[in-house]
Amino acid sequence: MSIDEFMSMSKPERVHRVLTGGNELMYRIYLHYTIKLFYFSDFFVEIWYLPSSNKIDNIRIVEMDDVMHLYDKEIDITDLFK
């Protein structure tokens, strides 16, 4: 599936596709959101969840450079140097 095909779907359909067919990689907390990063169909997707209202507020494509910047503290590569 291409990014354009993915983005042409409705938000509920995109969420369903990512939650059922994506690989959850990690998460981060930003303000009141729990943001989960998924790898889905050759691209990265973030799902922005707002626990206080039990609602998914946003779902967006994330470029690799942004993944490295946003999740740099969670990425552990020390095993590569052993």
N, CA and C of each residue as an Amber inpcrd file, in Angstrom:
protein
   246
   0.8480000  -1.1730000   0.0000000   0.0000000   0.0000000   0.0000000
   0.8960000   1.2390000   0.0000000   0.5370000   2.1980000  -0.7970000
   1.3110000   3.4290000  -0.8450000   0.8240000   4.4150000   0.2170000
   1.6310000   5.4230000   0.4700000   1.2420000   6.4690000   1.4250000
  -0.0150000   7.1750000   0.9380000  -0.0980000   7.4540000  -0.3610000
  -1.2800000   8.1260000  -0.9070000  -2.5480000   7.2930000  -0.7140000
  -2.4470000   5.9930000  -0.9500000  -3.6020000   5.1120000  -0.7360000
  -4.0120000   5.1140000   0.7370000  -3.0110000   5.0500000   1.6040000
  -3.2780000   5.0480000   3.0370000  -3.9720000   6.3360000   3.4620000
  -3.4560000   7.4650000   3.0110000  -4.0110000   8.7470000   3.4190000
  -5.3910000   9.0140000   2.8070000  -5.7390000   8.3220000   1.7410000
  -7.0610000   8.5120000   1.1420000  -8.1590000   7.7980000   1.9230000
  -7.7940000   6.9040000   2.8260000  -8.7740000   6.1950000   3.6540000
  -9.3000000   7.1150000   4.7620000 -10.4270000   6.7450000   5.3080000
 -10.9650000   7.4860000   6.4480000 -10.0780000   7.2410000   7.6740000
 -10.1410000   8.1240000   8.6360000  -9.3330000   7.9700000   9.8540000
  -9.6280000   6.6400000  10.5640000 -10.9050000   6.2660000  10.7520000
 -11.1510000   4.9650000  11.4080000 -10.5600000   3.7860000  10.6430000
 -10.6100000   3.8330000   9.3130000 -10.0450000   2.7360000   8.5270000
  -8.5250000   2.7050000   8.6420000  -7.8710000   3.8680000   8.6160000
  -6.4100000   3.9150000   8.7790000  -6.0190000   3.3540000  10.1400000
  -6.7340000   3.7640000  11.1960000  -6.4380000   3.2630000  12.5420000
  -6.5840000   1.7480000  12.5750000  -7.6660000   1.2420000  12.0340000
  -7.8950000  -0.2090000  12.0300000  -6.7770000  -0.9400000  11.2920000
  -6.4020000  -0.4370000  10.1210000  -5.3370000  -1.0840000   9.3400000
  -4.0170000  -1.1170000  10.1020000  -3.6780000  -0.0020000  10.7310000
  -2.4000000   0.0570000  11.4530000  -2.4420000  -0.8470000  12.6860000
  -3.5300000  -0.8150000  13.4370000  -3.6050000  -1.6270000  14.6570000
  -3.6490000  -3.1210000  14.3590000  -4.2100000  -3.5140000  13.2160000
  -4.2870000  -4.9400000  12.8960000  -3.1310000  -5.4370000  12.0340000
  -2.5140000  -4.5410000  11.2460000  -1.4780000  -4.9990000  10.3330000
  -0.1170000  -4.3730000  10.5160000  -0.0120000  -3.4330000  11.4530000
   1.2660000  -2.7700000  11.6840000   2.0370000  -3.3900000  12.8220000
   3.3030000  -3.0500000  12.9090000   4.1500000  -3.4970000  14.0120000
   4.4120000  -2.3160000  14.9330000   3.9620000  -2.4470000  16.1810000
   4.2050000  -1.3760000  17.1490000   5.6720000  -1.3920000  17.5330000
   6.3360000  -0.2530000  17.3910000   7.7610000  -0.1750000  17.6510000
   8.0760000   0.4240000  19.0140000   7.4640000   1.5530000  19.3280000
   7.7230000   2.2250000  20.5990000   6.6700000   3.2930000  20.8160000
   6.7620000   3.9420000  21.9550000   5.8190000   5.0150000  22.2240000
   6.5310000   6.1440000  22.9320000   5.8720000   7.2990000  22.9510000
   6.3840000   8.4460000  23.6850000   5.1980000   9.1880000  24.2740000
   5.4720000  10.0050000  25.2630000   4.4590000  10.8410000  25.8900000
   4.7450000  12.2840000  25.4790000   3.7170000  12.9770000  25.0340000
   3.8420000  14.3790000  24.6760000   2.5890000  15.0930000  25.1670000
   2.8100000  16.0600000  26.0710000   1.7010000  16.7600000  26.7210000
   0.7490000  15.7290000  27.3160000  -0.4830000  15.6910000  26.8610000
  -1.4610000  14.7410000  27.4090000  -1.6390000  13.5070000  26.5250000
  -0.8260000  13.3800000  25.4980000  -0.9740000  12.3020000  24.5260000
  -0.0090000  11.1520000  24.7980000  -0.4680000   9.9580000  24.5160000
   0.3960000   8.7980000  24.3570000   0.4740000   8.5670000  22.8550000
   1.6780000   8.6600000  22.3190000   1.8680000   8.5630000  20.8730000
   2.6050000   7.2640000  20.5840000   1.9470000   6.3900000  19.8350000
   2.5520000   5.1020000  19.4970000   3.0460000   5.1220000  18.0590000
   4.2590000   4.6200000  17.8920000   4.8890000   4.5420000  16.5750000
   4.7510000   3.1250000  16.0330000   4.2690000   3.0330000  14.8060000
   4.0950000   1.7520000  14.1270000   4.8640000   1.7590000  12.8140000
   5.2900000   0.5720000  12.4090000   5.8050000   0.3780000  11.0560000
   4.7200000  -0.3610000  10.2930000   4.2440000   0.2510000   9.2170000
   3.1320000  -0.3110000   8.4640000   3.3770000  -0.1040000   6.9730000
   3.3950000  -1.1710000   6.2330000   3.4630000  -1.1210000   4.7670000
   4.6030000  -0.2370000   4.2480000   5.7950000  -0.4140000   4.8030000
   7.0080000   0.3030000   4.3690000   7.0690000   1.7710000   4.7630000
   6.2890000   2.1950000   5.7300000   6.4090000   3.5530000   6.2440000
   6.0430000   3.5740000   7.7230000   6.3580000   4.6700000   8.3720000
   6.1030000   4.8290000   9.7990000   4.8400000   5.6480000  10.0240000
   4.0580000   5.2360000  11.0060000   2.8020000   5.9010000  11.3360000
   2.7530000   6.1240000  12.8440000   2.3170000   7.3180000  13.2380000
   2.0620000   7.5980000  14.6480000   0.5610000   7.6790000  14.8820000
   0.1350000   7.0630000  15.9780000  -1.2430000   7.1990000  16.4370000
  -1.2040000   8.0030000  17.7260000  -1.9000000   9.1380000  17.7300000
  -1.9570000  10.0400000  18.8790000  -3.2060000   9.7240000  19.6810000
  -2.9930000   9.1720000  20.8700000  -4.0910000   8.7420000  21.7370000
  -4.1870000   9.6740000  22.9350000  -5.3960000  10.0930000  23.2670000
  -5.6490000  10.9610000  24.4060000  -6.3580000  10.1490000  25.4860000
  -5.5960000   9.6450000  26.4800000  -6.1880000   8.7710000  27.4910000
  -7.3310000   9.3990000  28.2850000  -7.2500000  10.6920000  28.5540000
  -8.2830000  11.3270000  29.3820000  -9.6670000  11.2560000  28.7460000
  -9.7220000  11.2210000  27.4180000 -11.0190000  11.1070000  26.7460000
 -11.1870000   9.7640000  26.0250000 -10.1830000   8.8880000  26.1670000
 -10.1930000   7.5770000  25.5190000 -10.4740000   7.7240000  24.0160000
  -9.7000000   8.5950000  23.3820000  -9.9470000   8.9380000  21.9800000
  -8.6340000   8.9880000  21.2040000  -8.6660000   8.4680000  19.9870000
  -7.5440000   8.6490000  19.0740000  -7.7770000   9.9760000  18.3770000
  -6.8590000  10.8850000  18.6080000  -7.0110000  12.2480000  18.1190000
  -6.4190000  12.4470000  16.7300000  -5.3510000  11.6950000  16.4240000
  -4.6670000  11.9200000  15.1520000  -3.9460000  10.6480000  14.7400000
  -3.7820000  10.4980000  13.4450000  -2.9490000   9.4290000  12.8930000
  -2.1810000  10.0660000  11.7410000  -0.8430000   9.9060000  11.7630000
  -0.0550000  10.6140000  10.7530000   1.1550000   9.8000000  10.3300000
   1.5890000  10.0750000   9.1180000   2.8020000   9.4780000   8.5640000
   3.9950000  10.2270000   9.1570000   5.0590000   9.4880000   9.4740000
   6.2700000  10.1030000  10.0190000   7.4480000   9.6780000   9.1450000
   8.2260000  10.6520000   8.7170000   9.4170000  10.3820000   7.9150000
  10.5350000   9.8170000   8.8040000  11.4590000   9.0890000   8.2080000
  12.5510000   8.4510000   8.9560000  13.3620000   9.4640000   9.7500000
  13.6640000  10.6110000   9.1930000  14.4260000  11.6270000   9.9240000
  13.6880000  12.0760000  11.1780000  12.3700000  12.2060000  11.0790000
  11.5710000  12.5900000  12.2450000  11.5430000  11.4840000  13.2880000
  11.4900000  10.2460000  12.8330000  11.5350000   9.1150000  13.7750000
  12.8280000   9.1740000  14.5760000  13.9370000   9.3830000  13.8850000
  15.2310000   9.4340000  14.5700000  15.2820000  10.5980000  15.5550000
  14.7120000  11.7180000  15.1960000  14.7110000  12.8880000  16.0740000
  13.7500000  12.7160000  17.2620000  12.5450000  12.2540000  17.0050000
  11.5240000  12.1650000  18.0560000  11.7620000  11.0150000  19.0310000
  12.3920000   9.9400000  18.5550000  12.5390000   8.7400000  19.3760000
  13.9930000   8.4340000  19.7040000  14.8870000   9.4020000  19.5480000
  16.3150000   9.1400000  19.7570000  16.6310000   8.6670000  21.1630000
  15.8980000   9.1110000  22.1530000  16.1680000   8.6850000  23.5390000
  15.7320000   7.2470000  23.7990000  14.7780000   6.7570000  23.0180000
  14.2800000   5.3930000  23.2080000  15.0410000   4.3560000  22.3810000
  15.7890000   4.8080000  21.3910000  16.5120000   3.8800000  20.5200000
  17.8340000   3.5070000  21.1740000  18.0150000   2.2320000  21.4230000
  19.2240000   1.7470000  22.0850000  20.0230000   0.9000000  21.0890000
  21.2020000   1.3860000  20.7090000  22.0360000   0.6570000  19.7700000
  23.3050000   0.1110000  20.4180000  23.3640000   0.0870000  21.7430000
  24.5810000  -0.3590000  22.4190000  24.9370000  -1.7980000  22.0880000
  23.9310000  -2.6340000  21.7980000  24.2170000  -4.0420000  21.4420000
  25.0160000  -4.1430000  20.1530000  24.9610000  -3.1450000  19.3160000
  25.6970000  -3.1800000  18.0660000  27.2060000  -3.0530000  18.2780000
  27.6050000  -2.5280000  19.4210000  29.0180000  -2.2840000  19.6900000
  29.6460000  -3.3210000  20.6030000  28.9720000  -4.3980000  20.8730000
  29.5230000  -5.4540000  21.7470000  30.1820000  -6.5300000  20.9410000
